[in-house]
Amino acid sequence: MTLGRLAGLAGWLAVGGGCLAAAAYLGLLPGGGHAPPPAPPAAARPPEPIAVTVTPATPRAIERRVRTVGTLFGFEEIEISPQVDGNVRRVLHDVGDVVAPGTALLEIDDADFQLAVREHARALELELSRLGLTAAPGPAFDLTRLPSVARARLVEQNAATTLERFKGLADRSVITKDDYDKAVLNLETARLDTQQRLLEAEQTLAAVRHRQAVLETAEKRLRDTKITAPAITARTPPGVVPGGEQAPQPTAAPELSYTIAERFVSEGEIVRAAPPTTLFRLVVDSVLKLKAAIPERYASQVRPGQPVDLAVESLPGRRIVGRVSRVNPTVDTASRTFEVEVWVPNEERLLKPGSFATASILVGADADAVTVPEEAVVRYAGVTKVFTVVDGTAAVMPVELGQRLDVAADSGATRRWVEVSGGIAAGAAVVTTGHSQLSQGAPVRVRDARQGSTEAEVREARRPDEAVVEGAR
């Protein structure tokens, strides 16, 4: 094909394209004409309400408790040792026996001690015979009643009378001066003899009292061969009088008794007083003491007299009630805790000293604490909150959590409720389902299917509370 022909074909194509364009513009071709203008934008639609279920915040009685753990100890724990040396003749009680104060536990061979008592008794009789007595005199004994002293005083009185008579005779020169001087000398000698008799009587009386003390010591050592349970005089846990003052009173407790926890010797064994040989370990277990550590932050809340609920593994499900008896006034700088002592009655002796126990100390109560179901609480980014429904919209309410409760429903099931504080009023409708789509001000729709149950929950909340405290803040 020549270049002239190609140029002519291109010209014809250009003319044909222009004709087609003009026909389309004039509407001569199908679908031709001007394009229709764009439709105006539709109006913005309001968001759909979010379906939620709600439950009213309910006031309930809440107990404020401090929980801790500790160890049970005997009200008194005593190790018995002998006060004399000797052979064990009889062991009268063994481990597990309950013994009252004054009960004989063990006997040491007392033959040598009986001989010592008789020996010192004879020595006392010898000293008493020198005074002409048959029994040891009391502290107010008059020495002038002794025969030797009375005789010396009579001689002294006679010498004094003789001298007085000789003095009158000497004044009239009836007797010689030598006779008068002899009378004076006799009086002085009688006085010295009286003093000597008094000194000898005092020495003899002192010897009597010494022999009596030695005899009493020998008799005590003889009594010490019988080992007995000591008396119990214990300071009972303090009561709380009006005004919060403590009124501890030291009182004898004859109703308390011991239980033998350990026996360390057998019959025929030699025991010694120094160094002491341990014979028994006695425990007063009809009353126990729980010693436990409490965090420092509760120092202003725990006081003597507060009731305590205890639990031990050996008695599952059994409620044990005690009372705070002592509170240590100092805080341990290492653990930042202070020690409390709880008095625990144990008349049946079901609790054992040395056992581990958990304790819950009642420090206060709130009759109208606001609670919500646990599923209503939302935690996000370190913030704890609940959603409430106000005029058909969701409102965010930051809260602080307190006690957790297990509430028994009419159906027999239990539901977990949580104490909240931070502006939630009793009766406020809190959201229990549908939180994931909620935000502040979002429209909500309370599900009709839950309305009946919500009203039932309101009626249930008005019944006497059956909540059981489970945990602390």
Secondary structure, DSSP 8 states (H G I E B T S, - for coil): --HHHHHHHHHHHHHHHHHHHHHHHTT-STT-S----------------EEEEEEE-EEEEEEEEEEEEEEEEEEEEEEE--SS-EEEEEE---TT-EE-TT-EEEEE--HHHHHHHHHHHHHHHHHHHHHT-SS---TT--GGGSHHHHHHHHHHHHHHHHHHHHHHHHHTT-S-HHHHHHHHHHHHHHHHHHHHHHHHHHHHHHHHHHHHHHHHHHHHHHHTTEEE----EEE---EE-TTS-EE--EEE-TT--EEEEEE---TT-EE-TTTT---EEEEEEEEEEEEEEEEGGGTTT--TT-EEEEEETTSTT--EEEEEEEE-SS-BTTTTEEEEEEEEE-TT--S-TT-EEEEEEEEEEEEEEEEEEGGG-EEETTEEEEEEEETTEEEEEE-EEEEEEEEE-TTS-EEEEEEEESS--TT-EEEEE-GGG--TT-BEEE-GGGHHHHHHHHHHHTS----EEEE--
